[in-house]
Amino acid sequence: MNYLFFTNTPAHVHLYRNAVSELQERGHEVLVLARDYGCTLDLLDYYDLPHVVYGQLATNKYSLARRLPSHYVTILRNVRAYDPDKIFGVGAYAAHAGAATDAPVVLITDSENTHVDHAISRPFADAYLTPHTFDKDLGENHHVFRGFKECAYLHPDEYEPQTDIRDELGVGPDEEYVIVRLNAFGSHHDVGQDGFTPEKRRRLVAELSEQATVFVSDEGGDMDFSETPARPFDLHPALIHDALAEASLLVADTQTMVTEAALLGTPAIRSNSFVGDDDMGNFAELEREGLIYNLRELDSVTETATDLLADPGVASEWARKRETFLEDKVNLTDLVVQVATDPTSLRSLPTKRTHERMPTGASV
């Protein structure tokens, strides 16, 4: 069969990369339609995934509107030429590609706040797969699995360190280090949102550097390292999960890496304008489980970070909490491959409308 996957961001590459490789190993034809955004293409090359670039997007809030028409023209041309039997993606690009080819479309999403994307995708999506924590109802074809989208690559059955990351980073075997992740806020779901201002970034790094080595992963490339006691995270982006797994702490105004840190057993502090009463379900659950902190004010961020870095028992405590949390979570790559190859597989997944609480130990 011919399978088509959309990767619009680096996170989408990680979401689908293991499923793409597994389907190839089973003898299927697979193509990835990719957007040149951030390190998306670097990751596709690193994992040797067959891909075609449908367009480019800068890391600012205005690039998408200008480039959207050309994106769709290129997507439709490539989709019709490839003639997929099934399409996987996250939102509107994949959904509309399915409408143009009559191929079934499966979308995996975990963001309740992307209202416009849901509205223009739902009429063309044959199935939605979302985490069990997803608070929004996307219709009768909305199915839930126990876990998060990051379980496609950070589930214990999927994740293995790729390198001796401490050697790569140039830190000692017992040296504590913190990763600060800064969002570019350039995706469509980031419009109207914000995180750390330049002044808050400087204050944050100054505070953290008093207790640990600080590495900054700056999606927008705006950080001036000449003014801060921090180092850029300048390794290949595919190694960021190894770095997260060994880090003492993550502080971020982005989203995905916070969940990734939690699934790797690394304490994480998330601070952006999404945090609040109408926050996304996955971050609320991770906070309830004691794996992350959702904080708006910088003073709360630095105080919590200081306490975590000063506590010698944090590493073992988070390792225990991670193990407990992941005991009943699905390997999402296995589920994606199952949905791709077995037309009846969705029948075994509960729908959002019939699902109240997934039992402990459920496999899907």
N, C-alpha and C positions, 0 to 999 in steps of 0.2 A: 504493500500500500504506500501511497504518497502522503506524508505528513508535513504540515506547514506550521512553524512556530514563529510568533512575533516577539522580538526583544526590543522594546523601546527605551529601556534604561539598563544600567548594569545589573540592577536587582533582578530583572527579568531573565538575564543570561543565567544567573545562578539558579533561579527558579526552575528553568527548563533544561539546563545543560546535561544533567545526568540522564534524564528521560530521552533526550536526543541521542546520546551515546548508546543507551540500551536498545532503542529501536533500530539504530544502525547495526548493532551487533546481531540483532535478530533478522537482518536482511532487508529491512524496509528502506525506502527512499525518504530522506528527511532534508528539508530546507528551512533555514532560518531567514526571515526578513527582518533586518536590523536597522535601527536608527543610530546614526553617528552622534551620540550624546554622551558626554563624559568619557568614561573608559569602556563603554560598551564594546567597541570594536577590538580593543586590546584584549578583553576577556574572551571574545569569540575566537580570536587568533590563538590565544594561550591554550584554550581547550580544544582547538582544532575542529571547530564546528562549521559545517558548510553554510555559508551565508551570502546574502546579497543585500547591499545597503540601499534602502529606499529613500533616504534623505538625511539631512543634517539638522541639528537643533542646538543653538547656543544655550549656555547656562544663564539665561535671563528670561524675564516674564513676558517678553514681547516677541520672541523669536518664533513661537509656535504659530501665531496667527498669520505671520507673513509666509511661512513655509508650508502651511497645511495643504493648500491646493496642489502643489507639486508633489507632496508626499503621497496624496491619494492617486494621482495620475500614475506615478511609478509603481505603487502597490498594486493597482488594478492590472497594469500591464504584466507584471511579474506573476501575479496570482493566476491570471488566465493562461499564461504560458505554462506554468507548472501543473495546473489542474489537480489540486490536492483532494484527497479523499476525506481528510479531517483537518481542522484548523484549531490550534491552541493559541491563546493570547491572554491579555489582561483587560482590554477595553475596546474602544470603538474601532480602531484600525482592523483588528482581527474580526470583529463582528461584521463590519461592512464588507470585508473581503469575502466572508462566507456568503453574504447576500448576493455578491456579484458572481459567485460560482456554484451556488446551491450546495456547497460543502457544509457539513455539520460543524458548528463552532462551540468550543468549550472554553469558557473564560474563568480564570482563577483570580479572585480579587480579595483584598483584606481591608480596603479603605471605604468606610461608610460615607465619608464626606465628599466623594467625587460624584455629586448629584447629577451634573450635566452629562458626564460620561455614562453613567448608568442609564439615564433617560434615552440617550441616542444609541446605546448598545443593546438594551433589553429586547427590542422587537426582532433582533436578528441573531440572538444568542440561543442556541439549543440547550445549553446547560451552563449554570454558574456553579462553581465550587468555591466555598468560602470556609474560613475557620469556624469552629464551634462558638467562638466568642463574637462573631459578626452580628451586630444588633439590627441590621436593616433587612427587610423582606424584599427580595428581588423577583418574586413571582413563583409560579408553580414549578418551574424548572430549576429552582434554587436548592442545591444540595449542600450539606455541611459535612466536614470531616473533623476529627478531633486532633487539633494541632494548628500550626501556623504555616504560611507558605514557605518560610525559611526551613521547615522540616524536610523540604526537598533536597537540601544539601548539608544541613547541620544536624539532622537526625543521627544518633550514634551509629546507625548502620551505614551511613553515607559519608560522614566526615572523618578524614584522616589528615593529620598535619603533613604538609608537603616539604618542609625544610626545617632546619634548626634556626628558628626565627630569631633567637637571641643573637646568634652569630651574624645573621643578616642585618640586624638593627644596630649591632655594635654595642650591646648592653651585656653586663655581667650576668652570671647564672642566678644571682640573688638580688639583682638590681631591680627595684620597683620602677615601673614606668606606667604612664597614663596616656591614653589616646584621646585626643579631642577631635571630634568629627564636626565639620562645619558644612552646612547645607548651602547650595547655590540658590535654592528656591526658584528654580527655573522650569519645573514641570507644571502641567496644567492644574494639577491638584494643589500646587503650592501658591497659586495666585491669591493675593490678599493675605498671605501668611508671612511670618517673619520669625527670626531666631535671635542669636547674639549679634548685637551691634558691634562695630569695630572697637569701640571703647570697652564694651563688656568682654570682648575677646581678649584684649590686652590685660584686663584685670583678672580674668579667669586664669590665663596662662601664668601670670605672675604669682598668683596664689598657689596653684598646683605645683609649680616648679620649686617651691620651698620644701616640698616633701618627696618629690619623685621626678624622674626624667619625663619630659613631656614631648610627645609626638603629635603633630597636627596633620590631619587629613582634611584638606580644604577643597571641597568640590568646585567652588567658584574660582579658585586660584587667586584670591584677593589678599591673602594674609601676607603682611610684610614681616618677614622673619628677622630683619635687621633690628626691629624694635621689641622683640620678645625673646625670653630665654627658653625657646622651644626649637625643636628640630622638625623639618618637614618629613612626613611619611613619604619617602621617595622610592620605595620598593615597588615591584610590579603589583598592581591592584589585586591580582589573584591571591596574593599572600596576606591580604588584610585579615582574613579569618584566623590564620596562624598567629598573627600579631594580637588579635583580640583575645584569643584563647590564653595567651601568656600574660596579658596585661593585668595590672592590679585594678584598673578602673577605666571605664569609658564615660566621657562627658560629651553630649551631643545635642545639637539643635535640629538634627535630622531624625528619621523614623526607623528605617530598616535596620541600621546597624545597632540600634538599641535592642531590638528583638534578637538579633544575631548574638550580641553579647550575652543576653540572658540564656539562650540555648547553649552557649559555650561555658556557662558558669562564671561569667565575669560581671561584677557589679556594674550597673549602668545608671547614669543620671540623664534624663531627657528634659530639655527645656526649650519650648517654642510656643507659638501662639495657638497651637492645636490643644495644648494642655488646658483642661477645664472640665466643666460639667458635661459637655457634649463630645467628650473624647472618644477615640476608637476603642472598641471592645478588647482588642488584644493587649493594649497597653494598660487598660484597667485591670485585666486579669493578671498580667505579669507583676503589677504593683501589689495586688492582693496576695500573690504568692511570695512576695518579699524578694523578688529578683531584680526589680528596677525601681527608680524613683521618678515621678513626674512632677517637676517643680517649675514654676514660672519665674520667680524672683532670683536674681543672681546671688544675693546674700544667702538664700536657702541652698542654692547649688554649691557654693563654696564651703559653707558650713558642713553640709552632708558629705562632700568630698573629703574634707579634712578629717572628719570622724572615721570614714571608711579606711582611709590610708593609714590612720593611726592604730587601727585595730588589727592585731596580729592573727586573730582567728577568722578573719573575713574569707580568706581563700578556701579553707576547709568547710566553712558554713555554706558558702555559695555552691561548692561542689556537691554537697549533700542536697541542697534545695534543687539544683539542676537535675540530679539523678531522680529525685522523687517526682519532679514535674514531668519529666519525659517518659515516665514508665508507661503511660497509656496513650502516648501520642503516635500518630500514624507516620510511617515513612511515605511522604507525599510523592516521591519519585515512583515508588511501586504503584501507587494509586493512579498517577498520570498514565503510566504504561498500561495498566489494566484498563483504564477508560479508553485509551487509544486502540487497544487490540481486541477488546471484548464489548460488543454492542450492548450487552445486557448488564454490564457492570454497574451502571448508575442505579439500577433497581435495588442494589444492596445498600445504597447510601440513603440515610434519612433526608427528607426535604426539610427546608426551614419551617414550613407551615405545620408539619407533623412532629417536629423535633422540639422537645422541651428540655431534656437533659440527657446527654450521651452518657451511658453507663461507664463506670471506671473499667478499664481493660478493653474497651471496644477497639477494634482494629481499624475501623474507618470512621 
